[in-house]
Amino acid sequence: MRAGQHAGLAIAAAIGLLLAAAPASAQALGGDRLMEEWGGKTLTARLANGSVAQISFRQDGTIAASGAVNDTGIWKTAADGYCTRWKALNGGQERCFTVVQNRDKYDVKNATGAYAGTFEALR
């Protein structure tokens, strides 16, 4: 094997190692997996408008928000995210969101695909 071939193989091997070490791409969450991640927990929500709220996703399907948003309602998981129906927000109408886990944070988008916020579990 010539020197040029050795260098090419070394570069290819290095790229392969870098790709193997790269973090997994973000993955969509919904259903049972989302209930495991969020059910019974309070998350900090950094909303698209820059405000911050604490949102408690209870395992019994109730939800409560405090901070920039103060309301209570119900929530349920969906195949690729979750849906909420607040008492006051959105006129009490159900709204659904997609959730993509990105390491220890969750990127949330509304039904039109617009960014709604980033959620993070309280520590």
PyMOL commands that set and color helices and strands:
alter all, ss='L'
color gray80, all
select helices_A, chain A and resi 3-21+31-38+89-92
alter helices_A, ss='H'
color red, helices_A
select strands_A, chain A and resi 27-29+41-47+52-57+62-67+71-78+81-86+95-102+105-110+115-121
alter strands_A, ss='S'
color yellow, strands_A
deselect
rebuild
show_as cartoon
